[in-house]
Amino acid sequence: MRDLREEFERRGKLEGKLEGKLEGEASALLRVLARRGIAIDDGMRARVLACSDAATLEAWLDRAATAADATEVFGEGGT
């Protein structure tokens, strides 16, 4: 019984860490976009905040560092 509880606790901690990483990446992306004057609409903002794929958020953040507009970050149609 104790092993099961410990496993749930371990999984919960890992999920919490991942969630925190995703929130941090999304926050950083939105901040970079704002500081660089790259406008995004509410739909794009919601998509960033809802994204649960770290690799996607990291790719967007990397592109945001040099992009001229949102299309260069997210692609055509905000994808």
PELINFEN-V837177 format. One record per pair of residues at least 4 apart in sequence whose ideal C-beta (glycine too) atoms are under 6 Angstrom apart, sorted by the first residue. I is the first residue (numbers start at 1). GAP is how many residues later the second one is. D is the distance in Angstrom with one decimal. If there is no record, write none. Layout:
i | gap | d
I | GAP | D
I | GAP | D
This chain:
i | gap | d
25 | 32 | 3.9
26 | 22 | 5.1
26 | 23 | 5.4
28 | 33 | 5.9
29 | 19 | 5.8
29 | 31 | 5.5
29 | 32 | 4.7
29 | 35 | 5.8
32 | 32 | 4.5
33 | 5 | 4.4
33 | 7 | 5.9
33 | 31 | 5.5
38 | 32 | 5.7
40 | 4 | 3.9
40 | 5 | 5.6
40 | 30 | 5.1
44 | 34 | 5.0
46 | 4 | 5.9
51 | 5 | 5.7
51 | 6 | 5.4
60 | 13 | 5.5
63 | 4 | 5.2
63 | 10 | 4.7
64 | 9 | 5.0
67 | 5 | 3.6
67 | 6 | 4.7
68 | 4 | 5.7
70 | 4 | 5.7
74 | 4 | 4.6
74 | 5 | 6.0
75 | 4 | 4.6
